[in-house]
Amino acid sequence: MCVHRKGFAVALIILLLSSGQALSADKQILLNELYDNARLERQLDWIRASMTLETGKYTLPEVVVKTVNQVVEVRYSASFYRSSMLATLDEALSVGELLRLLDWYNSNLGQKVLSLEMAANDPANRLRMQGYIEERLGQQLPRTSRIRLIEELMETMDAEELGTELVASASVGAQRLLREIMPMQEGYAVRPPEILKAREKPAIRKGISDEMRNLYLYTYRSLPDNEIRAYLDFARSTAMQNFQRGQMQAMARML
């Protein structure tokens, strides 16, 4: 009997291990599908743009500017970004949440929202968005009910806090990269990234509320109220909340 029980226990362990491996493989398939469907690689454009130095804008030797930009191009490759993002989302999302997110991004409204967000976040669209904010929103804001709906979406997505974290991470990351290229003289202590970010956040947070509201008003300007409410309903789900925070956490880690 003891031998049979021992054999059964071994078989059970093998079965559990193989099931776990199969589940892990299935989750990786879902993660890769979500990465592609949600077009997460487009966020890499924002990271590169935020870390790249514009020639002639800084009082730095030209060779330093060129070296920094070359390092950014190599360091923030598509393969690095994908593997880093998937590793963090694997921690943040369950299989059930992945399935719900995939259903959303395969829906008509999900595709429409994604298209609008991609266009708004494209660095090449920056001047057009700035013009809309200055000319349209600067002269006349949308009706009060529309603004409240947009602000509710911002609050649900925790846009101000996550935006503050991301901007601070990019700023500190750019400073760290510059120190790597052009080391400081000995004797100057370099504070840990979290302390540097904590010092920058109050100033960023102070002005980000209006900026975020204008960004949201621009991004979703063509969506009718009923579709924004439908998006808001999904944004409140645990799946979307974890997905949003997982993306920001992954980008902050990379920066």
LOMIKE-348331 format. One record per residue (C-alpha): x, y, z; residue number from 1. Coordinates in Angstrom, 3 decimals. Example, Ala and Ser with C-alpha at 12.3 -4.5 7.8 and 13.67 -1.06 7.14 Angstrom:
BEGIN
px / py / pz / num
12.300 / -4.500 / 7.800 / 1
13.670 / -1.060 / 7.140 / 2
***
This chain:
BEGIN
px / py / pz / num
0.000 / 0.000 / 0.000 / 1
2.800 / 2.347 / 0.915 / 2
4.425 / 1.816 / -2.487 / 3
1.134 / 2.490 / -4.295 / 4
0.542 / 5.646 / -2.276 / 5
4.050 / 6.845 / -2.976 / 6
3.569 / 6.191 / -6.676 / 7
0.267 / 8.063 / -6.625 / 8
1.886 / 11.019 / -4.869 / 9
4.659 / 11.193 / -7.459 / 10
2.125 / 11.013 / -10.300 / 11
0.073 / 13.783 / -8.674 / 12
3.135 / 16.024 / -8.331 / 13
4.060 / 15.444 / -11.988 / 14
0.472 / 16.233 / -13.021 / 15
0.425 / 19.457 / -10.992 / 16
3.785 / 20.559 / -12.358 / 17
2.788 / 19.872 / -15.956 / 18
-0.521 / 21.701 / -15.431 / 19
1.356 / 24.686 / -14.009 / 20
3.714 / 24.717 / -16.972 / 21
0.803 / 24.536 / -19.406 / 22
-0.981 / 27.380 / -17.599 / 23
2.206 / 29.460 / -17.697 / 24
2.590 / 28.830 / -21.431 / 25
-1.063 / 29.753 / -22.046 / 26
-0.646 / 32.966 / -20.043 / 27
2.407 / 33.936 / -22.087 / 28
0.373 / 33.510 / -25.265 / 29
-2.336 / 35.773 / -23.837 / 30
0.227 / 38.354 / -22.693 / 31
1.799 / 38.485 / -26.149 / 32
-1.624 / 38.786 / -27.763 / 33
-2.557 / 41.646 / -25.423 / 34
0.758 / 43.381 / -26.117 / 35
0.065 / 43.272 / -29.856 / 36
-3.669 / 44.067 / -29.699 / 37
-3.202 / 47.005 / -27.325 / 38
-0.302 / 48.251 / -29.498 / 39
1.867 / 48.735 / -26.420 / 40
5.014 / 49.123 / -28.503 / 41
3.774 / 52.563 / -29.564 / 42
4.552 / 53.746 / -26.021 / 43
8.200 / 53.224 / -26.876 / 44
7.993 / 56.329 / -29.069 / 45
7.115 / 58.397 / -25.995 / 46
9.976 / 56.915 / -23.967 / 47
12.527 / 57.575 / -26.685 / 48
11.200 / 61.101 / -27.240 / 49
11.339 / 61.897 / -23.519 / 50
14.944 / 60.647 / -23.212 / 51
16.333 / 62.064 / -26.474 / 52
18.160 / 65.408 / -26.367 / 53
17.382 / 67.982 / -29.054 / 54
20.492 / 69.298 / -30.781 / 55
21.133 / 72.966 / -29.955 / 56
18.654 / 73.072 / -27.059 / 57
21.156 / 72.301 / -24.300 / 58
24.461 / 73.881 / -23.324 / 59
26.244 / 70.560 / -23.722 / 60
29.032 / 69.509 / -26.058 / 61
27.596 / 68.179 / -29.312 / 62
29.412 / 64.884 / -28.829 / 63
27.621 / 64.388 / -25.500 / 64
24.200 / 65.029 / -27.072 / 65
24.919 / 62.588 / -29.905 / 66
26.234 / 59.938 / -27.514 / 67
23.169 / 60.215 / -25.249 / 68
20.836 / 59.844 / -28.222 / 69
22.750 / 56.843 / -29.530 / 70
22.586 / 55.171 / -26.112 / 71
18.817 / 55.836 / -25.942 / 72
18.324 / 54.223 / -29.348 / 73
20.287 / 51.114 / -28.352 / 74
19.107 / 50.778 / -24.758 / 75
15.401 / 51.222 / -25.437 / 76
15.089 / 48.672 / -28.199 / 77
11.782 / 47.076 / -29.195 / 78
12.860 / 43.667 / -27.846 / 79
13.946 / 45.114 / -24.488 / 80
10.717 / 47.067 / -24.160 / 81
8.557 / 44.060 / -25.002 / 82
10.278 / 41.672 / -22.580 / 83
10.263 / 44.259 / -19.765 / 84
6.605 / 45.159 / -20.261 / 85
5.477 / 41.511 / -20.456 / 86
7.408 / 40.607 / -17.288 / 87
5.649 / 43.341 / -15.296 / 88
2.202 / 42.616 / -16.755 / 89
2.681 / 38.943 / -15.911 / 90
2.921 / 40.025 / -12.262 / 91
0.016 / 42.463 / -12.509 / 92
-2.638 / 40.456 / -14.390 / 93
-4.421 / 37.146 / -13.903 / 94
-5.494 / 34.919 / -16.793 / 95
-9.105 / 35.995 / -16.296 / 96
-8.131 / 39.669 / -16.459 / 97
-6.110 / 39.040 / -19.608 / 98
-9.140 / 37.448 / -21.278 / 99
-11.356 / 40.367 / -20.327 / 100
-8.821 / 42.878 / -21.643 / 101
-8.536 / 40.974 / -24.930 / 102
-12.323 / 41.032 / -25.312 / 103
-12.262 / 44.790 / -24.794 / 104
-9.478 / 45.474 / -27.305 / 105
-11.209 / 43.246 / -29.867 / 106
-14.484 / 45.170 / -29.497 / 107
-15.494 / 48.057 / -31.771 / 108
-15.387 / 50.604 / -28.957 / 109
-12.077 / 49.246 / -27.670 / 110
-10.543 / 49.666 / -31.119 / 111
-11.954 / 53.180 / -31.433 / 112
-10.599 / 54.243 / -28.034 / 113
-7.223 / 52.686 / -28.795 / 114
-7.001 / 54.524 / -32.115 / 115
-7.744 / 57.867 / -30.442 / 116
-5.222 / 57.264 / -27.653 / 117
-2.504 / 56.219 / -30.096 / 118
-3.014 / 59.356 / -32.179 / 119
-2.943 / 61.626 / -29.115 / 120
0.199 / 60.001 / -27.693 / 121
2.137 / 60.076 / -30.959 / 122
5.041 / 62.566 / -30.509 / 123
4.500 / 63.646 / -34.131 / 124
1.011 / 64.838 / -33.123 / 125
2.243 / 67.138 / -30.359 / 126
1.972 / 70.420 / -32.281 / 127
-1.517 / 69.612 / -33.585 / 128
-2.706 / 68.780 / -30.075 / 129
-1.117 / 71.922 / -28.647 / 130
-2.828 / 74.020 / -31.306 / 131
-6.225 / 72.473 / -30.511 / 132
-5.768 / 73.089 / -26.783 / 133
-4.705 / 76.711 / -27.276 / 134
-7.183 / 77.651 / -29.997 / 135
-10.282 / 75.599 / -29.180 / 136
-10.084 / 74.957 / -25.449 / 137
-8.479 / 78.327 / -24.786 / 138
-11.497 / 80.138 / -26.261 / 139
-14.390 / 77.978 / -25.129 / 140
-14.509 / 74.879 / -22.956 / 141
-17.032 / 72.078 / -23.649 / 142
-20.274 / 71.989 / -21.674 / 143
-20.000 / 71.372 / -17.930 / 144
-21.503 / 67.870 / -18.075 / 145
-18.892 / 66.835 / -20.656 / 146
-16.024 / 68.175 / -18.514 / 147
-17.356 / 66.314 / -15.474 / 148
-17.530 / 63.097 / -17.485 / 149
-13.926 / 63.524 / -18.633 / 150
-12.793 / 64.331 / -15.094 / 151
-14.544 / 61.196 / -13.845 / 152
-12.612 / 59.166 / -16.418 / 153
-9.358 / 60.832 / -15.314 / 154
-10.081 / 60.038 / -11.678 / 155
-10.960 / 56.429 / -12.477 / 156
-7.732 / 56.000 / -14.457 / 157
-5.753 / 57.758 / -11.683 / 158
-4.342 / 59.892 / -14.483 / 159
-2.781 / 62.641 / -12.373 / 160
-0.855 / 60.374 / -10.017 / 161
0.280 / 57.914 / -12.684 / 162
1.191 / 60.774 / -15.027 / 163
3.208 / 62.437 / -12.282 / 164
5.079 / 59.193 / -11.588 / 165
5.835 / 58.681 / -15.269 / 166
7.084 / 62.239 / -15.905 / 167
9.236 / 62.152 / -12.756 / 168
10.663 / 58.765 / -13.762 / 169
11.541 / 60.088 / -17.220 / 170
13.214 / 63.166 / -15.743 / 171
15.298 / 61.169 / -13.255 / 172
16.109 / 58.560 / -15.903 / 173
17.363 / 61.264 / -18.271 / 174
19.539 / 62.730 / -15.521 / 175
20.989 / 59.314 / -14.730 / 176
21.721 / 58.643 / -18.388 / 177
23.488 / 61.987 / -18.727 / 178
25.652 / 61.197 / -15.685 / 179
26.624 / 57.898 / -17.275 / 180
27.776 / 59.696 / -20.423 / 181
29.308 / 62.694 / -18.656 / 182
30.262 / 61.615 / -15.084 / 183
30.212 / 64.224 / -12.323 / 184
33.332 / 65.228 / -10.489 / 185
34.180 / 63.145 / -7.437 / 186
32.798 / 64.391 / -4.151 / 187
29.209 / 64.936 / -5.312 / 188
26.855 / 62.355 / -3.826 / 189
24.178 / 61.012 / -6.181 / 190
20.855 / 60.459 / -4.443 / 191
18.843 / 57.273 / -5.090 / 192
16.249 / 57.537 / -7.903 / 193
13.275 / 57.304 / -5.525 / 194
14.515 / 60.292 / -3.513 / 195
15.119 / 62.303 / -6.695 / 196
11.619 / 61.445 / -7.934 / 197
10.081 / 62.403 / -4.583 / 198
11.723 / 65.830 / -4.851 / 199
10.426 / 66.412 / -8.385 / 200
6.864 / 65.165 / -7.926 / 201
5.365 / 68.176 / -6.037 / 202
6.296 / 70.597 / -8.853 / 203
5.045 / 68.186 / -11.529 / 204
1.806 / 67.441 / -9.667 / 205
1.133 / 71.155 / -9.233 / 206
0.554 / 71.765 / -12.929 / 207
-0.452 / 68.364 / -14.227 / 208
-4.177 / 68.534 / -13.414 / 209
-5.051 / 71.114 / -16.084 / 210
-2.637 / 69.514 / -18.563 / 211
-4.236 / 66.097 / -18.095 / 212
-7.750 / 67.487 / -18.421 / 213
-6.837 / 69.223 / -21.685 / 214
-5.142 / 66.048 / -22.919 / 215
-8.243 / 63.963 / -22.136 / 216
-10.587 / 66.551 / -23.697 / 217
-8.473 / 66.450 / -26.850 / 218
-8.019 / 62.668 / -26.974 / 219
-11.696 / 61.754 / -26.612 / 220
-13.138 / 64.831 / -28.345 / 221
-14.893 / 62.743 / -31.028 / 222
-16.434 / 60.190 / -28.641 / 223
-20.101 / 60.806 / -27.759 / 224
-21.043 / 60.837 / -24.088 / 225
-22.616 / 57.367 / -24.155 / 226
-19.379 / 55.809 / -25.472 / 227
-17.306 / 57.620 / -22.851 / 228
-19.651 / 56.217 / -20.191 / 229
-19.203 / 52.720 / -21.642 / 230
-15.419 / 53.201 / -21.560 / 231
-15.708 / 54.507 / -18.005 / 232
-17.583 / 51.365 / -16.952 / 233
-14.767 / 49.194 / -18.286 / 234
-12.089 / 51.485 / -16.834 / 235
-13.510 / 50.787 / -13.366 / 236
-12.932 / 47.032 / -13.752 / 237
-10.100 / 45.346 / -11.875 / 238
-8.670 / 44.164 / -15.195 / 239
-8.260 / 47.682 / -16.586 / 240
-7.098 / 49.137 / -13.271 / 241
-4.350 / 46.513 / -12.955 / 242
-3.446 / 46.862 / -16.630 / 243
-3.110 / 50.635 / -16.382 / 244
-0.956 / 50.511 / -13.263 / 245
1.086 / 47.613 / -14.638 / 246
1.982 / 49.593 / -17.759 / 247
3.046 / 52.629 / -15.741 / 248
5.054 / 50.491 / -13.347 / 249
6.844 / 48.785 / -16.244 / 250
7.728 / 52.094 / -17.910 / 251
8.871 / 53.635 / -14.625 / 252
11.156 / 50.639 / -14.026 / 253
12.643 / 50.915 / -17.520 / 254
13.256 / 54.646 / -17.199 / 255
***
